[in-house]
Amino acid sequence: MPDYEKGDVRIHYEEAGTGFPLLMIPGGGLNSTMSYFTGLSPFNPMEEFKDEYRCIVADLRNANGGQSSGPLEIDRPWDSYADDQLGLMDHLGIKKFIVMGFCVGGPMGWNLIKRAPERVVAAVLAQPSGSRPEMRDLFYENNMKGWGPGLTAKRPEITMAMVERFLTKMYRTNPDFVFTVTRDFVRACDKPVLVLPDDSPPHPYAAAMETVMLAPKSEVSFFPWKEPKERVPIAVRQIRSFLRAHRPA
């Protein structure tokens, strides 16, 4: 599997299939890696869609267990990840693409729409992360325990004080809705968006459904779609129909 490098950033990625480009963002929070799709994911989208699409997936920058690395950009956490994703598309010579984000890929998908509206033609957001009013610090606390210590152990130039500032900027500065965009942005979004909601602490049903209600070109799957497992292929068929309807001719 190849690497994309730009300055101090190295992004480890994989491709499969041919066709219209489909950028896939695995779940797993800040420990998002390609292995999510073969382990924790409800289904493996690389396997499901490589017959019709050029599927691209990468380890998130500085994910524990992954092979991507780069500086900890404390003042612009969400945008540093978007830089990597858009830079990888540039590296591969891809102008327009569809984004399919799981978990943390929900906020990242919205951020890509905001950052590159001329490039993102549609988005699929599966079990997207969002803010729970009753658990505002969930992501901050989870990553202080489950991400920061592993990162600092292998990167001695990064301290837990830096991690704390990074996570504060990422999850505490605007701890509402989907973190990366406002409700007004979603209300004005002209991109087709398919949402597959979940209902767990990091994937609040209410936030996912609020994006569905606000976005003028939204679609939503049935719920629950992950359990029982016999429902998952039906959700995959809906995703395939959505992708076919909105990929450029």
Buried (B, 14 or more C-beta within 10 A) or exposed (E): EEBBEBEEBBBBBBBBBEBBBBBBBBBBBBBBBBBBBEEEBBBBBBEBBBEBBBBBBBBBBBBBEBBBBBBBBBEEBBBBBBBBBBBBBEBBEBEBBBBBBBBBBBBBBBBBBBBBEEBBBBBBBBBBBBBBEEEBEBBBEBBBEBBBEBBBEEBEEBEEEBBBBBBBBBBEEBBEBBBBBBBEBBEEBEBBBBBBBBBEEBBBBEBBBBBBEBBEEBBBBEBBBBEEEEBBEEBBEBBBEBBEEBBEE
